[in-house]
Amino acid sequence: MWYEPLTEVISLKNWIMYICAYFCVVFILFCTICLRDATKYVVKWTKITFYPSENSEKNQETRIKNRQKEKIRRRH
């Protein structure tokens, strides 16, 4: 008779453990998704702020010209 409440406590602890594990897994997945998006945003921001020459019009024009040259080379 004395072991029945003990098993109830153990099962309750198991349920609490399962719920905590579930929330931990969900939290880890949520964090990885958020961190992945955040790193993409930070990388874009650092490229824009610290390397503005990449986004300048002159470089864009040279990129377009190089692409056109590559297309012409591929045709021949």
VODOLUM-642614 format. One record per residue: x, y, z negated of N, C-alpha, C in turn; residue in one letter. Coordinates in steps of 0.1 Angstrom, whole numbers, plus 5000, padded with zeros to 4 digits. Atoms other than C-alpha are relative to their C-alpha. Layout:
N
+------+------+------+-------+-------+-------+------+------+------+--------+
: n.xx : n.yy : n.zz : ca.xx : ca.yy : ca.zz : c.xx : c.yy : c.zz : residu :
+------+------+------+-------+-------+-------+------+------+------+--------+
:    X :    Y :    Z :     X :     Y :     Z :    X :    Y :    Z :      A :
...
+------+------+------+-------+-------+-------+------+------+------+--------+
% end
This chain:
76
+------+------+------+-------+-------+-------+------+------+------+--------+
: n.xx : n.yy : n.zz : ca.xx : ca.yy : ca.zz : c.xx : c.yy : c.zz : residu :
+------+------+------+-------+-------+-------+------+------+------+--------+
: 5008 : 4988 : 5000 :  5000 :  5000 :  5000 : 5009 : 5013 : 5000 :      M :
: 4991 : 4988 : 5001 :  5029 :  5024 :  4993 : 5006 : 5004 : 5013 :      W :
: 4993 : 4997 : 4988 :  5043 :  5022 :  5028 : 4991 : 5007 : 5011 :      Y :
: 5009 : 4993 : 4990 :  5012 :  5035 :  5047 : 5002 : 5015 : 5001 :      E :
: 4997 : 4985 : 4998 :  5017 :  5072 :  5039 : 5014 : 5002 : 5006 :      P :
: 4986 : 4999 : 4995 :  5054 :  5067 :  5046 : 5000 : 4999 : 5016 :      L :
: 5001 : 5001 : 4985 :  5046 :  5055 :  5082 : 4993 : 5011 : 5006 :      T :
: 5007 : 4988 : 4994 :  5022 :  5084 :  5087 : 5010 : 5012 : 5000 :      E :
: 4990 : 4989 : 5000 :  5050 :  5108 :  5077 : 5010 : 4998 : 5011 :      V :
: 4991 : 5003 : 4990 :  5074 :  5090 :  5100 : 4994 : 5003 : 5014 :      I :
: 5006 : 4998 : 4987 :  5050 :  5091 :  5129 : 4998 : 5015 : 5003 :      S :
: 5001 : 4986 : 4999 :  5043 :  5128 :  5122 : 5013 : 5007 : 5004 :      L :
: 4987 : 4995 : 4997 :  5080 :  5135 :  5123 : 5004 : 4996 : 5014 :      K :
: 4997 : 5004 : 4986 :  5083 :  5116 :  5156 : 4992 : 5009 : 5009 :      N :
: 5008 : 4991 : 4991 :  5055 :  5137 :  5171 : 5006 : 5014 : 5000 :      W :
: 4993 : 4987 : 5001 :  5072 :  5169 :  5159 : 5013 : 5000 : 5008 :      I :
: 4987 : 5002 : 4992 :  5105 :  5156 :  5174 : 4997 : 5000 : 5015 :      M :
: 5004 : 5001 : 4986 :  5088 :  5148 :  5207 : 4996 : 5014 : 5005 :      Y :
: 5005 : 4987 : 4996 :  5071 :  5182 :  5209 : 5012 : 5010 : 5001 :      I :
: 4988 : 4991 : 5000 :  5104 :  5200 :  5200 : 5009 : 4997 : 5012 :      C :
: 4992 : 5004 : 4988 :  5123 :  5180 :  5227 : 4993 : 5004 : 5013 :      A :
: 5007 : 4995 : 4989 :  5096 :  5188 :  5252 : 5002 : 5015 : 5002 :      Y :
: 4998 : 4986 : 4999 :  5098 :  5225 :  5245 : 5015 : 5004 : 5003 :      F :
: 4986 : 4997 : 4997 :  5136 :  5224 :  5246 : 5003 : 4997 : 5015 :      C :
: 4998 : 5003 : 4986 :  5136 :  5208 :  5280 : 4994 : 5011 : 5009 :      V :
: 5007 : 4989 : 4993 :  5110 :  5233 :  5293 : 5008 : 5013 : 4999 :      V :
: 4992 : 4988 : 5002 :  5131 :  5261 :  5278 : 5013 : 5000 : 5008 :      F :
: 4988 : 5001 : 4992 :  5163 :  5249 :  5294 : 4997 : 5002 : 5015 :      I :
: 5004 : 4998 : 4986 :  5146 :  5246 :  5328 : 4997 : 5014 : 5004 :      L :
: 5004 : 4986 : 4998 :  5131 :  5280 :  5325 : 5013 : 5009 : 5000 :      F :
: 4988 : 4992 : 5001 :  5165 :  5295 :  5315 : 5009 : 4998 : 5013 :      C :
: 4992 : 5002 : 4988 :  5183 :  5279 :  5344 : 4994 : 5007 : 5012 :      T :
: 5006 : 4993 : 4989 :  5158 :  5292 :  5369 : 5002 : 5015 : 4999 :      I :
: 4999 : 4985 : 5002 :  5159 :  5327 :  5354 : 5014 : 5004 : 5002 :      C :
: 4986 : 4996 : 4999 :  5197 :  5327 :  5352 : 5004 : 4999 : 5015 :      L :
: 4997 : 5000 : 4985 :  5199 :  5316 :  5389 : 4996 : 5012 : 5007 :      R :
: 5005 : 4988 : 4993 :  5177 :  5344 :  5400 : 5008 : 5013 : 4995 :      D :
: 4993 : 4988 : 5005 :  5195 :  5369 :  5377 : 5014 : 5001 : 5006 :      A :
: 4987 : 4999 : 4994 :  5229 :  5359 :  5391 : 4999 : 5004 : 5014 :      T :
: 5001 : 4995 : 4986 :  5217 :  5364 :  5426 : 4998 : 5015 : 5000 :      K :
: 5003 : 4985 : 5000 :  5204 :  5399 :  5417 : 5013 : 5007 : 4996 :      Y :
: 4988 : 4994 : 5004 :  5237 :  5407 :  5399 : 5010 : 5000 : 5011 :      V :
: 4990 : 5000 : 4989 :  5258 :  5396 :  5428 : 4996 : 5010 : 5011 :      V :
: 5004 : 4990 : 4990 :  5237 :  5417 :  5452 : 5003 : 5014 : 4995 :      K :
: 4998 : 4987 : 5005 :  5240 :  5447 :  5429 : 5015 : 5003 : 5000 :      W :
: 4985 : 4997 : 5001 :  5278 :  5444 :  5424 : 5005 : 5002 : 5014 :      T :
: 4996 : 4997 : 4986 :  5282 :  5441 :  5462 : 4997 : 5013 : 5005 :      K :
: 5005 : 4987 : 4995 :  5262 :  5472 :  5468 : 5008 : 5011 : 4993 :      I :
: 4993 : 4989 : 5008 :  5279 :  5493 :  5440 : 5015 : 5000 : 5002 :      T :
: 4985 : 5000 : 5000 :  5315 :  5481 :  5441 : 5006 : 4999 : 5014 :      F :
: 4995 : 5002 : 4987 :  5318 :  5473 :  5478 : 4991 : 5007 : 5010 :      Y :
: 5010 : 4993 : 4991 :  5298 :  5500 :  5496 : 5005 : 5000 : 5015 :      P :
: 4995 : 5000 : 4986 :  5321 :  5497 :  5527 : 4993 : 4989 : 5008 :      S :
: 5006 : 5011 : 4993 :  5304 :  5464 :  5535 : 4986 : 5004 : 5005 :      E :
: 5014 : 4996 : 4996 :  5270 :  5481 :  5538 : 5000 : 5013 : 5008 :      N :
: 5000 : 4987 : 4992 :  5282 :  5512 :  5557 : 4996 : 4997 : 5014 :      S :
: 5005 : 5001 : 4987 :  5269 :  5519 :  5591 : 5011 : 4996 : 5010 :      E :
: 4989 : 5003 : 4991 :  5303 :  5517 :  5608 : 5003 : 4985 : 5000 :      K :
: 4998 : 5015 : 5000 :  5309 :  5481 :  5596 : 4988 : 4993 : 5006 :      N :
: 5012 : 5007 : 4994 :  5273 :  5472 :  5606 : 5001 : 5001 : 5015 :      Q :
: 4999 : 4999 : 4985 :  5280 :  5485 :  5641 : 5011 : 4990 : 5005 :      E :
: 4990 : 5009 : 4996 :  5312 :  5465 :  5643 : 4995 : 4986 : 5000 :      T :
: 5005 : 5013 : 5001 :  5294 :  5434 :  5631 : 4991 : 4997 : 5012 :      R :
: 5009 : 5002 : 4989 :  5267 :  5439 :  5658 : 5008 : 4997 : 5013 :      I :
: 4992 : 5001 : 4988 :  5294 :  5443 :  5685 : 5007 : 4986 : 5000 :      K :
: 4994 : 5013 : 5000 :  5312 :  5412 :  5673 : 4990 : 4989 : 5003 :      N :
: 5010 : 5010 : 4997 :  5280 :  5392 :  5674 : 4997 : 4999 : 5015 :      R :
: 5002 : 5000 : 4985 :  5274 :  5403 :  5710 : 5011 : 4994 : 5007 :      Q :
: 4989 : 5006 : 4994 :  5309 :  5394 :  5719 : 5000 : 4985 : 4999 :      K :
: 5001 : 5015 : 5002 :  5304 :  5359 :  5704 : 4990 : 4994 : 5009 :      E :
: 5010 : 5005 : 4991 :  5272 :  5355 :  5724 : 5005 : 4999 : 5014 :      K :
: 4995 : 5000 : 4986 :  5289 :  5364 :  5756 : 5010 : 4989 : 5002 :      I :
: 4990 : 5011 : 4999 :  5318 :  5340 :  5748 : 4993 : 4986 : 5001 :      R :
: 5007 : 5012 : 5000 :  5293 :  5312 :  5742 : 4994 : 4997 : 5013 :      R :
: 5007 : 5002 : 4987 :  5276 :  5317 :  5775 : 5010 : 4995 : 5010 :      R :
: 4990 : 5004 : 4990 :  5309 :  5313 :  5795 : 5006 : 4987 : 4997 :      H :
+------+------+------+-------+-------+-------+------+------+------+--------+
% end
